Amino acid sequence: MAEGGESRTGGTRRERAGADADTRDASLAGATFTNVRGTNDARGTRNLPREWRLVRRSEFEAVYREGRRRSSATFLIFLRANGLPRNRFGMSVKKALGNAVVRNRIRRRIREVLRLHREEILPGWDVVIHPSRSVATLEFTKLEAELLALLPREKRAAK
């Protein structure tokens, strides 16, 4: 490194980091993102809100103990009525399914299916989803169809 903390590329690390943030902010200037809370924020979270998630071990155990079980080639899900006006979802992605990158990809794909179809799923259920390894590579439309077939859904009106 050159004198005064400057590198050969010009400026200090801190100055370059500030410049990177400015270009990143400029690239997001026209974009609007809506996070799960309905606010427009370029850096808003896109996770399921806490009230839509099963968080505690006791909640998962109650679903396993008292719930029903449905399965397909790709998923094993456990369902339990919760008496709330909304669904709560939990996922259990085992280490045997792959490294952290693969497991996170599986979680993201499942969350996206839930986000896209949350209106169609009947409210009032606690759902725990156990995916298989094929979820990471399965075509998204097939993944979507298989998961939705297992979840309680509202009956669609006949056309």
N, C-alpha and C positions, 0 to 999 in steps of 0.2 A: 504494500500500500504506500502511496505517496505521502509526503508530509502533510500534517494537519488532518489526517483521517480521510483524505480524498483518494479515490481509486482512479485507475487509468480511464475509466468510463466517464468520469466527470462528476463532481459533487460528492458529498458524503452519503453514506447509506441512508441517513435520516432524510436528507434532501431528496434523494431518489425515491424513497418510500412516499414522501409527500407528493412528488410529481406523479407517481403511479396512482395514488389515490385520486388526484385531480383528473387524470385521464379516465379512470374507472367511473368517477362521478359524471363526467361529461358524456360517457357512452350510455349511461343510464338516465340521462336528463329527460329524454322524451318518453321513456318507458314507464308504465304504471303497473305495479304488481298488487294484487289483492291477497293479503294473507288470510288465514283462517278466521281472524276476528273481524274481517270485513273492512279493515283500514288500508289505505293505499300507502305502501312503504316499500322502497326498493330493496330493503334488507329485512323484510318481515319474515317471520317463521312460516314454513309451509308444512309443519307437522300437524298431526291430529291434536286438537286442543286437549288439555288435561282432562276435562270433563267427559271427553269421548273415549278415554283410554282406561283400561284396567291397569292399575298401578301397583297395588299391594299384592304380596304373595297370598294373603288370605282371600282376596278377590279371585285370583286364579284358582285356588284350591276349591272354593265354593262352586265355581263353574265345573270343574272336573268332578266333584263329588255329587252335585245335585242336577247337573245338566244332561242334555241329550248329546249323542255323538253322531256325526255324519262324516262319511269319508268318500273319497274318489281316488283316482290314481295319483293325483298331484297334491291333494290336501286332506288333512284330518281336522275337522272343526268340532268344537264343543259349544253348545248353546244352552243358555239358561235365561229364563224370563227375569227381568230386573225390576219391573214395576215403575220404571222411570219413563219420561217422555222421549228419551233418546237411547241410542245404542251405545255400548261401550265395547271397545275392541282391544284385544291383547294378542301378541304374537310370541311364539316360542320358536326361535330359529336355532337349532342345535349346532354346535361346533363341527359335528360330523358332516354338515352340509358344505363346508368349505372354509376358506380363510375369511378374514374380516371383510374383504372387498366383496366376495361372493355373498356373504350373509347380509351385508348392508344393501346390496342390489336386490336381493329377495325381499327385504323389508320395504324398500322404496317401491317396488313393483306392486306389492300387496296394498300399500297405502294409497297408491294412485288408483287402483281399482275401487277401493272404498271411497275415495274422494269423488271419483267420477259418478258413482252410482249410489251415493248416500241417500238420495231422494227415493230410490226404488226399494231400499231395504226397510222392512217393517220396523218401526221403533219399539223399544222396550226389551231389548235383548242384550245380554252379555255374551260376547263371542270370543273364543280363544282359537287362534288359527295356528296349526302346525303344518308348514309347507314341506314338500319333499325337495330333493336336490334339483329336479327338473324345472322348478319354478324360475331359476336363474336364466335358463336358456330357452324356455318355451315361448313360442310366438305369443305376443301380448293378447291378441284377440281370443286365442284358445285359453290362455290363463284366466282372462276375464270371464269367459263363458263358464268355465269349470268352477271358479269360486262363486259366482253368482248363482249357479245351480244349487249350491249347498246352503246358501244364506236364505233366511226367511224373507220373501219379497211380496210386495203388494200385487194382487191380481190385476193384470192389465185388461182394460175393456176390449172386447172383441171388435174388430174393425168391420 
